[in-house]
Amino acid sequence: MKKLVLLALAAALPAMASFAQEAESPFADTVEIRHGLMLQMAADLGKLGAIAKNETPYDAATASKAAANIAAIASVISMDQFPAGSEVDAAPDSFALPAIWTNPDDFALKITGLNDAASFMVAAAGKDASSIKGVMANLGGACGSCHKAYRQPEE
């Protein structure tokens, strides 16, 4: 009987550890969603970047879909994905710097810039590779300006 209890306890430990980790980090889901949004945006930027650099042939459907995805993701980015307490060193796997909450107006301005740049990309994506190349720096700049101010670099 003692072995059965020990076996049951050993089997339950991973679940208990997972539960304890979630209990310790109320922002785990928020950070994971945030990462998912950014990873999807990065994948679509990669497709457009490859077209802009002539590494991939221009395809209107692929470019338009990638641009539409970026615009859709940009449209949902807000302080909702960045609740106070979900910053680096406070929430596991977070790269969000505390400056987001000390400069919320500037953070919102950068989100607006991302939305504007994404709109320009949507318009360019259906035209040709040259049009994509013409607005790519603006879109990359919108991403970069926010990341430089509000995201801890990965080590």
C-alpha positions in Angstrom: 0.0 0.0 0.0 2.9 2.4 0.8 4.3 1.8 -2.7 1.0 2.6 -4.3 0.7 5.9 -2.3 4.3 6.8 -3.3 3.6 6.0 -7.0 0.4 8.1 -7.0 2.3 11.0 -5.4 5.1 10.7 -7.9 2.6 10.8 -10.8 0.9 13.8 -9.3 4.0 15.9 -8.8 4.3 17.2 -12.4 0.6 18.4 -12.3 1.2 20.0 -8.9 4.3 21.8 -10.2 2.4 23.1 -13.2 -0.4 24.3 -11.0 2.0 25.9 -8.6 3.7 27.7 -11.5 0.4 29.0 -12.8 -0.5 30.1 -9.3 2.8 32.0 -9.0 2.3 33.7 -12.4 -1.1 35.1 -13.1 0.3 36.6 -16.3 1.5 33.3 -17.9 -1.4 33.2 -20.4 -1.1 36.9 -21.2 2.6 36.6 -21.9 2.1 33.5 -24.0 -0.6 35.3 -26.1 1.6 38.3 -26.5 4.5 36.1 -27.7 2.1 34.3 -30.1 1.0 37.6 -31.6 4.6 38.8 -32.1 5.8 35.5 -33.5 3.0 35.5 -36.1 3.8 39.1 -37.0 7.5 38.2 -37.3 6.6 35.2 -39.6 4.6 37.5 -41.9 7.2 40.2 -41.8 9.7 37.6 -42.9 7.6 36.7 -45.9 7.3 40.3 -46.9 10.9 41.0 -46.3 11.9 38.1 -48.5 9.8 39.5 -51.3 11.3 43.0 -50.7 14.8 41.6 -50.9 14.0 39.6 -54.0 14.8 36.4 -52.2 11.2 35.2 -52.9 9.3 35.9 -56.1 6.4 38.4 -55.6 3.1 36.7 -55.2 0.1 39.0 -54.7 -1.9 36.4 -52.6 1.0 35.6 -50.3 2.0 39.2 -49.8 -1.6 40.4 -49.3 -2.3 37.6 -46.7 0.9 38.4 -44.8 0.1 42.2 -44.8 -3.5 41.5 -43.7 -2.2 39.3 -40.9 0.1 42.1 -39.7 -2.6 44.7 -39.8 -5.0 42.4 -37.9 -2.4 41.7 -35.2 -1.5 45.4 -35.0 -5.2 46.3 -34.5 -5.4 44.2 -31.4 -2.2 45.3 -29.7 -3.1 47.5 -26.8 -2.5 47.8 -23.0 -4.8 44.7 -22.7 -1.8 42.6 -23.8 0.4 44.4 -21.3 -1.2 44.5 -17.9 0.8 46.0 -15.1 2.8 43.2 -13.4 3.5 41.3 -16.7 6.9 42.9 -17.1 10.4 41.3 -17.3 11.5 39.9 -14.0 8.0 40.0 -12.7 6.4 37.5 -15.1 8.2 34.5 -16.4 9.2 34.7 -20.1 8.3 38.3 -20.3 10.5 40.8 -22.2 8.2 43.8 -21.5 10.1 46.7 -19.9 8.6 48.7 -17.0 8.8 51.8 -19.3 5.5 50.6 -20.9 3.6 51.6 -17.7 5.6 54.7 -17.0 5.2 56.0 -20.6 1.7 54.7 -21.6 1.0 57.6 -23.9 4.2 57.0 -25.9 3.6 53.3 -25.9 0.1 54.0 -27.4 1.6 56.3 -29.9 4.0 53.6 -31.1 1.0 51.2 -31.4 -0.7 53.8 -33.6 2.5 54.0 -35.7 2.5 50.3 -36.1 -1.2 50.4 -37.3 -0.4 53.2 -39.7 2.6 51.3 -41.1 0.6 48.1 -41.4 -2.1 49.9 -43.4 0.5 51.2 -45.8 1.8 47.7 -46.2 -1.7 46.3 -46.9 -2.0 48.8 -49.7 1.4 48.0 -51.1 1.2 44.3 -50.8 -1.3 43.9 -53.6 0.7 45.9 -56.1 4.3 44.5 -56.6 7.6 43.8 -54.9 8.8 47.3 -55.4 5.8 48.7 -53.5 6.5 46.3 -50.7 10.1 47.3 -50.6 9.1 51.0 -50.5 7.1 50.6 -47.3 9.1 47.9 -45.6 11.5 50.2 -43.8 8.5 52.1 -42.3 6.9 48.9 -41.0 10.2 47.6 -39.7 10.9 51.0 -38.1 7.5 50.9 -36.3 8.3 47.5 -34.8 11.9 48.5 -34.0 11.0 51.8 -32.3 8.7 50.0 -29.9 11.1 47.1 -29.2 14.0 49.5 -28.6 12.0 51.5 -26.0 9.8 48.8 -24.4 11.3 45.3 -25.0 14.3 43.8 -23.2 16.6 42.3 -25.7 16.8 38.5 -25.7 20.2 37.2 -24.5 
